[in-house]
């Protein structure tokens, strides 16, 4: 491994958060777009079903792949 474990974890967590914010908008439909009845005082732009568990799982896989590329690049540069 081209860097120590704490640094690797910090890099992975940073990549994970960046990917999460990129993945969050995928497949989101607002209550207004879905044509659902809105309760009084609710935001019409609030997502109906955000599917956060699926997005967290996808984020974990995508971040792992990106981290793999980062580790390979760091290993290549370290040679």
mmCIF file as gemmi writes it, N, C-alpha and C atoms, coordinates in Angstrom:
data_model
loop_
_atom_site.group_PDB
_atom_site.id
_atom_site.type_symbol
_atom_site.label_atom_id
_atom_site.label_alt_id
_atom_site.label_comp_id
_atom_site.label_asym_id
_atom_site.label_entity_id
_atom_site.label_seq_id
_atom_site.pdbx_PDB_ins_code
_atom_site.Cartn_x
_atom_site.Cartn_y
_atom_site.Cartn_z
_atom_site.occupancy
_atom_site.B_iso_or_equiv
_atom_site.pdbx_formal_charge
_atom_site.auth_seq_id
_atom_site.auth_asym_id
_atom_site.pdbx_PDB_model_num
ATOM 1 N N . UNK Axp A 1 ? 0.856 -1.18 0 1 0 ? 1 A 1
ATOM 2 C CA . UNK Axp A 1 ? 0 0 0 1 0 ? 1 A 1
ATOM 3 C C . UNK Axp A 1 ? 0.897 1.237 0 1 0 ? 1 A 1
ATOM 4 N N . UNK Axp A 2 ? 0.569 2.193 -0.842 1 0 ? 2 A 1
ATOM 5 C CA . UNK Axp A 2 ? 1.434 3.363 -0.978 1 0 ? 2 A 1
ATOM 6 C C . UNK Axp A 2 ? 1.349 4.362 0.172 1 0 ? 2 A 1
ATOM 7 N N . UNK Axp A 3 ? 0.331 4.258 1.014 1 0 ? 3 A 1
ATOM 8 C CA . UNK Axp A 3 ? 0.208 5.175 2.152 1 0 ? 3 A 1
ATOM 9 C C . UNK Axp A 3 ? -0.264 4.419 3.389 1 0 ? 3 A 1
ATOM 10 N N . UNK Axp A 4 ? -0.004 4.986 4.574 1 0 ? 4 A 1
ATOM 11 C CA . UNK Axp A 4 ? -0.406 4.3 5.816 1 0 ? 4 A 1
ATOM 12 C C . UNK Axp A 4 ? -1.94 4.18 5.951 1 0 ? 4 A 1
ATOM 13 N N . UNK Axp A 5 ? -2.358 3.24 6.761 1 0 ? 5 A 1
ATOM 14 C CA . UNK Axp A 5 ? -3.786 2.948 6.922 1 0 ? 5 A 1
ATOM 15 C C . UNK Axp A 5 ? -4.625 4.169 7.329 1 0 ? 5 A 1
ATOM 16 N N . UNK Axp A 6 ? -4.2 4.98 8.322 1 0 ? 6 A 1
ATOM 17 C CA . UNK Axp A 6 ? -5.044 6.141 8.665 1 0 ? 6 A 1
ATOM 18 C C . UNK Axp A 6 ? -5.233 7.104 7.488 1 0 ? 6 A 1
ATOM 19 N N . UNK Axp A 7 ? -4.187 7.303 6.707 1 0 ? 7 A 1
ATOM 20 C CA . UNK Axp A 7 ? -4.304 8.168 5.53 1 0 ? 7 A 1
ATOM 21 C C . UNK Axp A 7 ? -5.214 7.53 4.485 1 0 ? 7 A 1
ATOM 22 N N . UNK Axp A 8 ? -5.09 6.227 4.295 1 0 ? 8 A 1
ATOM 23 C CA . UNK Axp A 8 ? -5.955 5.524 3.348 1 0 ? 8 A 1
ATOM 24 C C . UNK Axp A 8 ? -7.423 5.648 3.761 1 0 ? 8 A 1
ATOM 25 N N . UNK Axp A 9 ? -7.708 5.498 5.047 1 0 ? 9 A 1
ATOM 26 C CA . UNK Axp A 9 ? -9.088 5.652 5.535 1 0 ? 9 A 1
ATOM 27 C C . UNK Axp A 9 ? -9.6 7.066 5.324 1 0 ? 9 A 1
ATOM 28 N N . UNK Axp A 10 ? -8.751 8.063 5.576 1 0 ? 10 A 1
ATOM 29 C CA . UNK Axp A 10 ? -9.152 9.454 5.383 1 0 ? 10 A 1
ATOM 30 C C . UNK Axp A 10 ? -9.443 9.733 3.908 1 0 ? 10 A 1
ATOM 31 N N . UNK Axp A 11 ? -8.619 9.208 3.035 1 0 ? 11 A 1
ATOM 32 C CA . UNK Axp A 11 ? -8.844 9.39 1.601 1 0 ? 11 A 1
ATOM 33 C C . UNK Axp A 11 ? -10.135 8.705 1.179 1 0 ? 11 A 1
ATOM 34 N N . UNK Axp A 12 ? -10.362 7.471 1.65 1 0 ? 12 A 1
ATOM 35 C CA . UNK Axp A 12 ? -11.584 6.744 1.294 1 0 ? 12 A 1
ATOM 36 C C . UNK Axp A 12 ? -12.832 7.479 1.786 1 0 ? 12 A 1
ATOM 37 N N . UNK Axp A 13 ? -12.799 7.955 3.022 1 0 ? 13 A 1
ATOM 38 C CA . UNK Axp A 13 ? -13.969 8.662 3.565 1 0 ? 13 A 1
ATOM 39 C C . UNK Axp A 13 ? -14.236 9.943 2.777 1 0 ? 13 A 1
ATOM 40 N N . UNK Axp A 14 ? -13.184 10.644 2.404 1 0 ? 14 A 1
ATOM 41 C CA . UNK Axp A 14 ? -13.354 11.864 1.607 1 0 ? 14 A 1
ATOM 42 C C . UNK Axp A 14 ? -13.972 11.537 0.248 1 0 ? 14 A 1
ATOM 43 N N . UNK Axp A 15 ? -13.457 10.511 -0.404 1 0 ? 15 A 1
ATOM 44 C CA . UNK Axp A 15 ? -14.016 10.082 -1.69 1 0 ? 15 A 1
ATOM 45 C C . UNK Axp A 15 ? -15.47 9.65 -1.507 1 0 ? 15 A 1
ATOM 46 N N . UNK Axp A 16 ? -15.757 8.924 -0.426 1 0 ? 16 A 1
ATOM 47 C CA . UNK Axp A 16 ? -17.118 8.439 -0.181 1 0 ? 16 A 1
ATOM 48 C C . UNK Axp A 16 ? -18.1 9.602 -0.094 1 0 ? 16 A 1
ATOM 49 N N . UNK Axp A 17 ? -17.749 10.64 0.66 1 0 ? 17 A 1
ATOM 50 C CA . UNK Axp A 17 ? -18.651 11.79 0.81 1 0 ? 17 A 1
ATOM 51 C C . UNK Axp A 17 ? -18.839 12.54 -0.499 1 0 ? 17 A 1
ATOM 52 N N . UNK Axp A 18 ? -17.773 12.702 -1.266 1 0 ? 18 A 1
ATOM 53 C CA . UNK Axp A 18 ? -17.896 13.394 -2.552 1 0 ? 18 A 1
ATOM 54 C C . UNK Axp A 18 ? -18.809 12.605 -3.485 1 0 ? 18 A 1
ATOM 55 N N . UNK Axp A 19 ? -18.626 11.291 -3.527 1 0 ? 19 A 1
ATOM 56 C CA . UNK Axp A 19 ? -19.469 10.445 -4.381 1 0 ? 19 A 1
ATOM 57 C C . UNK Axp A 19 ? -20.914 10.458 -3.882 1 0 ? 19 A 1
ATOM 58 N N . UNK Axp A 20 ? -21.126 10.459 -2.575 1 0 ? 20 A 1
ATOM 59 C CA . UNK Axp A 20 ? -22.493 10.492 -2.035 1 0 ? 20 A 1
ATOM 60 C C . UNK Axp A 20 ? -23.227 11.733 -2.526 1 0 ? 20 A 1
ATOM 61 N N . UNK Axp A 21 ? -22.576 12.893 -2.468 1 0 ? 21 A 1
ATOM 62 C CA . UNK Axp A 21 ? -23.247 14.117 -2.908 1 0 ? 21 A 1
ATOM 63 C C . UNK Axp A 21 ? -23.491 14.113 -4.416 1 0 ? 21 A 1
ATOM 64 N N . UNK Axp A 22 ? -22.692 13.355 -5.164 1 0 ? 22 A 1
ATOM 65 C CA . UNK Axp A 22 ? -22.936 13.229 -6.6 1 0 ? 22 A 1
ATOM 66 C C . UNK Axp A 22 ? -24.077 12.26 -6.888 1 0 ? 22 A 1
ATOM 67 N N . UNK Axp A 23 ? -24.248 11.237 -6.035 1 0 ? 23 A 1
ATOM 68 C CA . UNK Axp A 23 ? -25.252 10.192 -6.254 1 0 ? 23 A 1
ATOM 69 C C . UNK Axp A 23 ? -26.627 10.588 -5.708 1 0 ? 23 A 1
ATOM 70 N N . UNK Axp A 24 ? -26.685 11.428 -4.706 1 0 ? 24 A 1
ATOM 71 C CA . UNK Axp A 24 ? -27.961 11.753 -4.054 1 0 ? 24 A 1
ATOM 72 C C . UNK Axp A 24 ? -29.079 12.204 -4.997 1 0 ? 24 A 1
ATOM 73 N N . UNK Axp A 25 ? -28.826 13.026 -5.997 1 0 ? 25 A 1
ATOM 74 C CA . UNK Axp A 25 ? -29.943 13.472 -6.833 1 0 ? 25 A 1
ATOM 75 C C . UNK Axp A 25 ? -30.495 12.424 -7.81 1 0 ? 25 A 1
ATOM 76 N N . UNK Axp A 26 ? -29.802 11.314 -8.026 1 0 ? 26 A 1
ATOM 77 C CA . UNK Axp A 26 ? -30.246 10.327 -9.009 1 0 ? 26 A 1
ATOM 78 C C . UNK Axp A 26 ? -31.565 9.688 -8.585 1 0 ? 26 A 1
ATOM 79 N N . UNK Axp A 27 ? -32.54 9.711 -9.479 1 0 ? 27 A 1
ATOM 80 C CA . UNK Axp A 27 ? -33.806 9.027 -9.253 1 0 ? 27 A 1
ATOM 81 C C . UNK Axp A 27 ? -34.737 9.673 -8.247 1 0 ? 27 A 1
ATOM 82 N N . UNK Axp A 28 ? -34.47 10.903 -7.862 1 0 ? 28 A 1
ATOM 83 C CA . UNK Axp A 28 ? -35.319 11.568 -6.872 1 0 ? 28 A 1
ATOM 84 C C . UNK Axp A 28 ? -36.491 12.242 -7.574 1 0 ? 28 A 1
ATOM 85 N N . UNK Axp A 29 ? -37.669 11.963 -7.079 1 0 ? 29 A 1
ATOM 86 C CA . UNK Axp A 29 ? -38.875 12.628 -7.571 1 0 ? 29 A 1
ATOM 87 C C . UNK Axp A 29 ? -39.516 13.363 -6.411 1 0 ? 29 A 1
ATOM 88 N N . UNK Axp A 30 ? -39.88 14.598 -6.652 1 0 ? 30 A 1
ATOM 89 C CA . UNK Axp A 30 ? -40.539 15.375 -5.603 1 0 ? 30 A 1
ATOM 90 C C . UNK Axp A 30 ? -42.012 14.969 -5.529 1 0 ? 30 A 1
ATOM 91 N N . UNK Axp A 31 ? -42.639 15.354 -4.435 1 0 ? 31 A 1
ATOM 92 C CA . UNK Axp A 31 ? -44.059 15.052 -4.266 1 0 ? 31 A 1
ATOM 93 C C . UNK Axp A 31 ? -44.874 15.749 -5.347 1 0 ? 31 A 1
ATOM 94 N N . UNK Axp A 32 ? -44.43 16.927 -5.747 1 0 ? 32 A 1
ATOM 95 C CA . UNK Axp A 32 ? -45.116 17.67 -6.79 1 0 ? 32 A 1
ATOM 96 C C . UNK Axp A 32 ? -45.009 16.938 -8.129 1 0 ? 32 A 1
ATOM 97 N N . UNK Axp A 33 ? -43.821 16.422 -8.461 1 0 ? 33 A 1
ATOM 98 C CA . UNK Axp A 33 ? -43.619 15.671 -9.701 1 0 ? 33 A 1
ATOM 99 C C . UNK Axp A 33 ? -44.388 14.357 -9.695 1 0 ? 33 A 1
ATOM 100 N N . UNK Axp A 34 ? -44.484 13.737 -8.54 1 0 ? 34 A 1
ATOM 101 C CA . UNK Axp A 34 ? -45.177 12.453 -8.433 1 0 ? 34 A 1
ATOM 102 C C . UNK Axp A 34 ? -46.691 12.622 -8.44 1 0 ? 34 A 1
ATOM 103 N N . UNK Axp A 35 ? -47.156 13.852 -8.302 1 0 ? 35 A 1
ATOM 104 C CA . UNK Axp A 35 ? -48.586 14.104 -8.307 1 0 ? 35 A 1
ATOM 105 C C . UNK Axp A 35 ? -49.272 13.697 -7.028 1 0 ? 35 A 1
ATOM 106 N N . UNK Axp A 36 ? -48.532 13.607 -5.944 1 0 ? 36 A 1
ATOM 107 C CA . UNK Axp A 36 ? -49.128 13.209 -4.662 1 0 ? 36 A 1
ATOM 108 C C . UNK Axp A 36 ? -49.743 14.412 -3.953 1 0 ? 36 A 1
ATOM 109 N N . UNK Axp A 37 ? -50.713 14.093 -3.121 1 0 ? 37 A 1
ATOM 110 C CA . UNK Axp A 37 ? -51.363 15.115 -2.306 1 0 ? 37 A 1
ATOM 111 C C . UNK Axp A 37 ? -50.402 15.568 -1.215 1 0 ? 37 A 1
ATOM 112 N N . UNK Axp A 38 ? -50.224 16.87 -1.072 1 0 ? 38 A 1
ATOM 113 C CA . UNK Axp A 38 ? -49.291 17.4 -0.078 1 0 ? 38 A 1
ATOM 114 C C . UNK Axp A 38 ? -50.025 17.806 1.19 1 0 ? 38 A 1
ATOM 115 N N . UNK Axp A 39 ? -49.524 17.371 2.336 1 0 ? 39 A 1
ATOM 116 C CA . UNK Axp A 39 ? -50.102 17.845 3.591 1 0 ? 39 A 1
ATOM 117 C C . UNK Axp A 39 ? -49.827 19.339 3.763 1 0 ? 39 A 1
ATOM 118 N N . UNK Axp A 40 ? -50.655 19.983 4.531 1 0 ? 40 A 1
ATOM 119 C CA . UNK Axp A 40 ? -50.512 21.416 4.794 1 0 ? 40 A 1
ATOM 120 C C . UNK Axp A 40 ? -49.135 21.723 5.391 1 0 ? 40 A 1
ATOM 121 N N . UNK Axp A 41 ? -48.432 22.672 4.799 1 0 ? 41 A 1
ATOM 122 C CA . UNK Axp A 41 ? -47.149 23.118 5.338 1 0 ? 41 A 1
ATOM 123 C C . UNK Axp A 41 ? -45.947 22.321 4.877 1 0 ? 41 A 1
ATOM 124 N N . UNK Axp A 42 ? -46.14 21.325 4.033 1 0 ? 42 A 1
ATOM 125 C CA . UNK Axp A 42 ? -44.983 20.537 3.578 1 0 ? 42 A 1
ATOM 126 C C . UNK Axp A 42 ? -44.385 21.167 2.323 1 0 ? 42 A 1
ATOM 127 N N . UNK Axp A 43 ? -43.135 20.859 2.086 1 0 ? 43 A 1
ATOM 128 C CA . UNK Axp A 43 ? -42.418 21.401 0.935 1 0 ? 43 A 1
ATOM 129 C C . UNK Axp A 43 ? -42.739 20.564 -0.301 1 0 ? 43 A 1
ATOM 130 N N . UNK Axp A 44 ? -43.2 21.181 -1.378 1 0 ? 44 A 1
ATOM 131 C CA . UNK Axp A 44 ? -43.518 20.408 -2.578 1 0 ? 44 A 1
ATOM 132 C C . UNK Axp A 44 ? -42.269 19.822 -3.248 1 0 ? 44 A 1
ATOM 133 N N . UNK Axp A 45 ? -41.092 20.313 -2.925 1 0 ? 45 A 1
ATOM 134 C CA . UNK Axp A 45 ? -39.862 19.8 -3.508 1 0 ? 45 A 1
ATOM 135 C C . UNK Axp A 45 ? -39.227 18.679 -2.716 1 0 ? 45 A 1
ATOM 136 N N . UNK Axp A 46 ? -39.828 18.298 -1.592 1 0 ? 46 A 1
ATOM 137 C CA . UNK Axp A 46 ? -39.272 17.215 -0.774 1 0 ? 46 A 1
ATOM 138 C C . UNK Axp A 46 ? -39.405 15.888 -1.509 1 0 ? 46 A 1
ATOM 139 N N . UNK Axp A 47 ? -38.364 15.045 -1.45 1 0 ? 47 A 1
ATOM 140 C CA . UNK Axp A 47 ? -38.435 13.77 -2.179 1 0 ? 47 A 1
ATOM 141 C C . UNK Axp A 47 ? -39.478 12.822 -1.593 1 0 ? 47 A 1
ATOM 142 N N . UNK Axp A 48 ? -40.12 12.079 -2.478 1 0 ? 48 A 1
ATOM 143 C CA . UNK Axp A 48 ? -41.136 11.113 -2.065 1 0 ? 48 A 1
ATOM 144 C C . UNK Axp A 48 ? -40.459 9.893 -1.456 1 0 ? 48 A 1
ATOM 145 N N . UNK Axp A 49 ? -39.509 9.302 -2.168 1 0 ? 49 A 1
ATOM 146 C CA . UNK Axp A 49 ? -38.787 8.116 -1.703 1 0 ? 49 A 1
ATOM 147 C C . UNK Axp A 49 ? -37.304 8.317 -2.023 1 0 ? 49 A 1
ATOM 148 N N . UNK Axp A 50 ? -36.522 8.837 -1.074 1 0 ? 50 A 1
ATOM 149 C CA . UNK Axp A 50 ? -35.119 9.149 -1.372 1 0 ? 50 A 1
ATOM 150 C C . UNK Axp A 50 ? -34.221 7.934 -1.572 1 0 ? 50 A 1
ATOM 151 N N . UNK Axp A 51 ? -34.619 6.739 -1.114 1 0 ? 51 A 1
ATOM 152 C CA . UNK Axp A 51 ? -33.855 5.497 -1.284 1 0 ? 51 A 1
ATOM 153 C C . UNK Axp A 51 ? -32.412 5.653 -0.802 1 0 ? 51 A 1
ATOM 154 N N . UNK Axp A 52 ? -32.245 6.113 0.421 1 0 ? 52 A 1
ATOM 155 C CA . UNK Axp A 52 ? -30.914 6.4 0.955 1 0 ? 52 A 1
ATOM 156 C C . UNK Axp A 52 ? -30.059 5.154 1.154 1 0 ? 52 A 1
ATOM 157 N N . UNK Axp A 53 ? -30.668 4.032 1.487 1 0 ? 53 A 1
ATOM 158 C CA . UNK Axp A 53 ? -29.884 2.803 1.686 1 0 ? 53 A 1
ATOM 159 C C . UNK Axp A 53 ? -29.267 2.351 0.365 1 0 ? 53 A 1
ATOM 160 N N . UNK Axp A 54 ? -30.051 2.368 -0.706 1 0 ? 54 A 1
ATOM 161 C CA . UNK Axp A 54 ? -29.528 1.997 -2.027 1 0 ? 54 A 1
ATOM 162 C C . UNK Axp A 54 ? -28.416 2.954 -2.449 1 0 ? 54 A 1
ATOM 163 N N . UNK Axp A 55 ? -28.608 4.226 -2.188 1 0 ? 55 A 1
ATOM 164 C CA . UNK Axp A 55 ? -27.616 5.218 -2.585 1 0 ? 55 A 1
ATOM 165 C C . UNK Axp A 55 ? -26.344 5.091 -1.758 1 0 ? 55 A 1
ATOM 166 N N . UNK Axp A 56 ? -26.471 4.747 -0.483 1 0 ? 56 A 1
ATOM 167 C CA . UNK Axp A 56 ? -25.283 4.534 0.352 1 0 ? 56 A 1
ATOM 168 C C . UNK Axp A 56 ? -24.51 3.305 -0.119 1 0 ? 56 A 1
ATOM 169 N N . UNK Axp A 57 ? -25.226 2.256 -0.512 1 0 ? 57 A 1
ATOM 170 C CA . UNK Axp A 57 ? -24.567 1.052 -1.014 1 0 ? 57 A 1
ATOM 171 C C . UNK Axp A 57 ? -23.864 1.337 -2.341 1 0 ? 57 A 1
ATOM 172 N N . UNK Axp A 58 ? -24.535 2.034 -3.229 1 0 ? 58 A 1
ATOM 173 C CA . UNK Axp A 58 ? -23.919 2.391 -4.508 1 0 ? 58 A 1
ATOM 174 C C . UNK Axp A 58 ? -22.717 3.296 -4.296 1 0 ? 58 A 1
ATOM 175 N N . UNK Axp A 59 ? -22.834 4.221 -3.363 1 0 ? 59 A 1
ATOM 176 C CA . UNK Axp A 59 ? -21.729 5.122 -3.05 1 0 ? 59 A 1
ATOM 177 C C . UNK Axp A 59 ? -20.528 4.344 -2.533 1 0 ? 59 A 1
ATOM 178 N N . UNK Axp A 60 ? -20.764 3.354 -1.695 1 0 ? 60 A 1
ATOM 179 C CA . UNK Axp A 60 ? -19.675 2.548 -1.143 1 0 ? 60 A 1
ATOM 180 C C . UNK Axp A 60 ? -18.932 1.807 -2.254 1 0 ? 60 A 1
ATOM 181 N N . UNK Axp A 61 ? -19.673 1.233 -3.186 1 0 ? 61 A 1
ATOM 182 C CA . UNK Axp A 61 ? -19.045 0.494 -4.285 1 0 ? 61 A 1
ATOM 183 C C . UNK Axp A 61 ? -18.277 1.446 -5.205 1 0 ? 61 A 1
ATOM 184 N N . UNK Axp A 62 ? -18.895 2.545 -5.582 1 0 ? 62 A 1
ATOM 185 C CA . UNK Axp A 62 ? -18.243 3.5 -6.479 1 0 ? 62 A 1
ATOM 186 C C . UNK Axp A 62 ? -17.004 4.096 -5.823 1 0 ? 62 A 1
ATOM 187 N N . UNK Axp A 63 ? -17.107 4.444 -4.53 1 0 ? 63 A 1
ATOM 188 C CA . UNK Axp A 63 ? -15.962 5.007 -3.814 1 0 ? 63 A 1
ATOM 189 C C . UNK Axp A 63 ? -14.828 4 -3.704 1 0 ? 63 A 1
ATOM 190 N N . UNK Axp A 64 ? -15.152 2.727 -3.545 1 0 ? 64 A 1
ATOM 191 C CA . UNK Axp A 64 ? -14.114 1.697 -3.469 1 0 ? 64 A 1
ATOM 192 C C . UNK Axp A 64 ? -13.371 1.576 -4.796 1 0 ? 64 A 1
ATOM 193 N N . UNK Axp A 65 ? -14.109 1.652 -5.897 1 0 ? 65 A 1
ATOM 194 C CA . UNK Axp A 65 ? -13.464 1.591 -7.215 1 0 ? 65 A 1
ATOM 195 C C . UNK Axp A 65 ? -12.566 2.803 -7.435 1 0 ? 65 A 1
ATOM 196 N N . UNK Axp A 66 ? -13.07 3.979 -7.104 1 0 ? 66 A 1
ATOM 197 C CA . UNK Axp A 66 ? -12.264 5.196 -7.258 1 0 ? 66 A 1
ATOM 198 C C . UNK Axp A 66 ? -11.043 5.138 -6.356 1 0 ? 66 A 1
ATOM 199 N N . UNK Axp A 67 ? -11.223 4.669 -5.123 1 0 ? 67 A 1
ATOM 200 C CA . UNK Axp A 67 ? -10.089 4.543 -4.204 1 0 ? 67 A 1
ATOM 201 C C . UNK Axp A 67 ? -9.056 3.563 -4.755 1 0 ? 67 A 1
ATOM 202 N N . UNK Axp A 68 ? -9.52 2.494 -5.381 1 0 ? 68 A 1
ATOM 203 C CA . UNK Axp A 68 ? -8.6 1.541 -6.003 1 0 ? 68 A 1
ATOM 204 C C . UNK Axp A 68 ? -7.752 2.21 -7.068 1 0 ? 68 A 1
ATOM 205 N N . UNK Axp A 69 ? -8.367 3.055 -7.891 1 0 ? 69 A 1
ATOM 206 C CA . UNK Axp A 69 ? -7.612 3.788 -8.906 1 0 ? 69 A 1
ATOM 207 C C . UNK Axp A 69 ? -6.617 4.764 -8.269 1 0 ? 69 A 1
ATOM 208 N N . UNK Axp A 70 ? -7.047 5.414 -7.192 1 0 ? 70 A 1
ATOM 209 C CA . UNK Axp A 70 ? -6.148 6.345 -6.496 1 0 ? 70 A 1
ATOM 210 C C . UNK Axp A 70 ? -4.958 5.582 -5.909 1 0 ? 70 A 1
ATOM 211 N N . UNK Axp A 71 ? -5.21 4.429 -5.309 1 0 ? 71 A 1
ATOM 212 C CA . UNK Axp A 71 ? -4.124 3.637 -4.734 1 0 ? 71 A 1
ATOM 213 C C . UNK Axp A 71 ? -3.185 3.128 -5.824 1 0 ? 71 A 1
ATOM 214 N N . UNK Axp A 72 ? -3.731 2.7 -6.955 1 0 ? 72 A 1
ATOM 215 C CA . UNK Axp A 72 ? -2.883 2.264 -8.064 1 0 ? 72 A 1
ATOM 216 C C . UNK Axp A 72 ? -2.03 3.42 -8.6 1 0 ? 72 A 1
ATOM 217 N N . UNK Axp A 73 ? -2.637 4.578 -8.726 1 0 ? 73 A 1
ATOM 218 C CA . UNK Axp A 73 ? -1.887 5.74 -9.208 1 0 ? 73 A 1
ATOM 219 C C . UNK Axp A 73 ? -0.805 6.139 -8.226 1 0 ? 73 A 1
ATOM 220 N N . UNK Axp A 74 ? -1.101 6.102 -6.938 1 0 ? 74 A 1
ATOM 221 C CA . UNK Axp A 74 ? -0.11 6.459 -5.917 1 0 ? 74 A 1
ATOM 222 C C . UNK Axp A 74 ? 1.004 5.432 -5.891 1 0 ? 74 A 1
ATOM 223 N N . UNK Axp A 75 ? 0.663 4.163 -6.089 1 0 ? 75 A 1
ATOM 224 C CA . UNK Axp A 75 ? 1.667 3.111 -6.126 1 0 ? 75 A 1
ATOM 225 C C . UNK Axp A 75 ? 2.566 3.265 -7.358 1 0 ? 75 A 1
ATOM 226 N N . UNK Axp A 76 ? 1.977 3.64 -8.49 1 0 ? 76 A 1
ATOM 227 C CA . UNK Axp A 76 ? 2.735 3.841 -9.708 1 0 ? 76 A 1
ATOM 228 C C . UNK Axp A 76 ? 3.7 5.024 -9.566 1 0 ? 76 A 1
ATOM 229 N N . UNK Axp A 77 ? 3.231 6.11 -8.959 1 0 ? 77 A 1
ATOM 230 C CA . UNK Axp A 77 ? 4.063 7.302 -8.767 1 0 ? 77 A 1
ATOM 231 C C . UNK Axp A 77 ? 5.162 7.042 -7.755 1 0 ? 77 A 1
ATOM 232 N N . UNK Axp A 78 ? 4.891 6.19 -6.757 1 0 ? 78 A 1
ATOM 233 C CA . UNK Axp A 78 ? 5.866 5.91 -5.703 1 0 ? 78 A 1
ATOM 234 C C . UNK Axp A 78 ? 7.037 5.067 -6.199 1 0 ? 78 A 1
ATOM 235 N N . UNK Axp A 79 ? 6.899 4.428 -7.334 1 0 ? 79 A 1
ATOM 236 C CA . UNK Axp A 79 ? 7.97 3.577 -7.846 1 0 ? 79 A 1
ATOM 237 C C . UNK Axp A 79 ? 9.153 4.367 -8.28 1 0 ? 79 A 1
